[in-house]
Amino acid sequence: MLFALALIGMAFLVLPLAGLLIRAPWSTLPQRLGQPQVLEALRLSLVTATVATAACLVLGVPLAWLLARVPFPGRRLVRALVTIPLVLPPVVGGVALLLVLGRRGLVGQWLDTTFGFSLPFTTAGVVVAEAFVAMPFLVISVEGALRAADLRYEEAAATLGASRWTVFRRVTMPLIAPGIVAGAVLCWARALGEFGATITFAGNFPGRTQTMPLAVYLALETEPDAAIVLSLLLLVVSVAILAALRDRWVTTA
């Protein structure tokens, strides 16, 4: 009984992917991959996902260190708030970003009136939306690595006169480097596949905010074969990410 249920579960997950491969326009795939709109969506996706990941590294690693190493009142609440984007519907995240960073938002109105700068419906808005939904993946991974790291090395460096910053840079960072890399890869993959928050906060403008997931959605209504090609690209990226992280998740006998 368990074996049969396991097979049904596997089929439920694998068959849609098999259908994507079967229906792919293999004979015209090279030509479709070379289409300007496909290349533009791919370029924008790679650039925005990379910039969003860099922003997540700058902000997420210190945040993970704070949650893992600094006891303070309300730490559990802060951790819960940080991880909310993991379970929050992405469209809701986009609406929340609009309410804060939109032209009439709590912060966006000040940015617009003071600096004449507006984030919604811009490429920078895509980066913000992707970073919002992807940063929890980095924070969780780095926090786990920090909690698993041996504190004795940091304590030894501190007793030898190293400053807190030196200990963090020369001892802590090398210890947690695998966790940072794994978190950054997951963060990048999540940013690359983001749809709901992006289309809500940044819109769907070709060449400016239309990333690959948004291009798939648009092409599905007018040119299904192009949607399949873009979906294949995202599938290849996902498989590559899982293959790169297999040693972190799978222990072989």
N, C-alpha and C positions, 0 to 999 in steps of 0.2 A: 504493500500500500504506500509506504513512504517513498519507495523507489519510483512508483508511478507518478506520485505527486511531484517528486523532484524533476522527473522528465517533463511533466506539464509546465512546471515553473520555468525550466530551461527553455522550452519551446516558446513560451510566452515572451521571453526576453530576446531570444535569438531570431525568431522568425521575422519580426519587423526589419531587423538589420539585413537578413537574407533577402527579403523583398526589395530592399533598397539596392542591393548588389545586382539582383536579377533584372530589375527594371532600368538599370543604369544604361544610358546611351553610349555604350563602349565604342561603337564605330565612329562616333562624332565627338568623343570625349576630348581629344586634343584641341580640336577647333573651339569647342565650347569653353574650355579652360583658358583659351587665349582671347576670349571676348573682353572688350574694354570694361564692361560693367562688372564682370566677374573679377578681373584683375584689380579694379578699383576697390571693390568690396573687400577683397583679400588684403590688399595693402592697408586699407583703413583699419581693418580688424587687427592685423598684426601690430600696427603702430600703436593704436589705442590700448590694446591689451598689454603691450610691453610697457607703455608709459604708466598705465594703471598699476601694474605689478611693481614698478619702481617706486611709485608713491606709497603703495602698501608696505613695501620693505622699509621705507624711511619712517613711516608712522607705526606700522604694525609690530616691528621687532621691539622698539621701546615699550609699546603697550603690553606685549607679551611678557617682557621682563618685569614690568610693574605688577602684572597679575600673578606672576610666578614667584617673585622674590620679595615684594614689599607688602607686609601685612598692614591693612588699613580698614577702618570700618566701612562696611558696605561692599567689600570686594566681591562677594558672590553676586550681588546685584549688578555690579559693573560688568562682571563676566557674562551674566545673562544678557545684559543690554548689548554687549559687543557681539554676541553670537545670534542675536535676533535675526539679522539678515539671512541666516541659514534657513530659517523656517518661514520667514515673512514672504508672502507672494511678491514676486519682483515688481508687478504693477503697483502694488501698494508702496513699495520702496520708491518707485518713480514719483508717485503722488506726494510722498513725504518730502522728497528732494525738491519738488516744485514749491511746496509750501514753505520751505526754508530758503532755498536758493533761487527761486523764481523772481521775476522782476518785482513782484509784490510780496515776496517772501520775507521772513524774519531777517535774514541776512542779505538776501539778494537785492532787496530794495535799497539797502545801504550801499551795496557795491555799485548799483546802477546810478544812484544819485551822487555818490562821492567820486567814483572812478569812471563812470560811464561804461562799466563792464557787466556783461550779462552772460550767464552760463547756459541757460536752457537753449536747446536747438542749435548747439554749436559742437564742434569736435571736442572741445574741452569738456562740454557737458557729457559726451559719451564716456570720456575718461573718468569723470566723477561718478557716473552711474555704475560703471564697471568696477571701480575701486570700492564702492559702497557694498556691492553684493559679494565681492571676492575677498576682501580683507579678512573676514572671520576664518577662512581656510588657512591663511598664513598665521594668524594669531594663535589658533588652536595648535597647529603643528609646532610652532616655535615655543609656545608655553609648555607643551609636552616634553620637548627636548630639554628645556631649562629645568624642569622638575626632575628629569632623569639624569641630568649631569651631576657628576661627583663634585660636591662643594669643597672638598679638601684641597683641590688644586687652586681654587680661587682664594681660599683661606691662607694657603702657603704663600701665594704671591702677595697678599695683603700684609702678612707678617714680615715679608722682606722689604716692605716700604713702597710697594706699587700703589699708585692712586686708584680710586674706583674706576675711572675711565680707562686707565692702563690695564687693569684687571679685566675689564669688560672686553677691551679690544684685543688683548694679547692672549687671554686665557679662555674667557667665556665664549667668545665668538668662534674660535676653532673647535671648541667642544660641541657646540650646537650647530655647526655648519651643515651637517646632513639634514637636520630638521628644518633649517632655513631654506635649503635647496628644495626639499620636498614640498614645503609650504609654498614657496615661490612658484614651483611648477603647477601645483594645484590651483593657486591663485590665478596664474596666467591662463590656464585652461578654462577656469570658470569665467574669467573676464572675456575670453574669446567667444564663449557660447552665450553670453548674456543677451537677453531679448527684451523682457518685460519692462525693466527699469529704463533701459536705453530708449525704447520707442516712446515711453511716456514722458521722460524728462528731456530727451534730445531730439525726438522726432525721427523721421525716415527720409532724409534728403540725400540723394545720390551724390557721392563725392565729398560729402561733409559729415553726415551722421549715419549713413547706411552701411552698417557692418554686415558680415556674412549671414548671421541669423535673420536680420531684417530683410536682406536680399532674398533669402529663401522664402520668407513669408510673402514678399511681393511677387516673386517669380511663380510661386505656386498657383496664383490666380490667373496668370497670363501665359507663362511658359513653363510647364511642369518639368520638362527635361532640364532646363537651367536650374530649377530648384533641386533636382536630384543631384546634379553635378556639384552644387554648393554643399549639399548635405554630405556627399561623399568626402569632400575636403574636410569638413568638420569631423566626420567619422574617422578619417585617417589620423587627424590630430589627436583625437580622443584615444585611439588605439596606441599611438606613439607615447602618449602620456602614461597610460597604464603599463606599457612595457617598460618605460623608464623607471617607474616606481615599484615594479614587481618585487624587487629584493627587499623593499621596506615593508611590504604587506604580506609576503608569502615566505614561509620558512620551509625549505625542502629538507627531506629526511636524508 
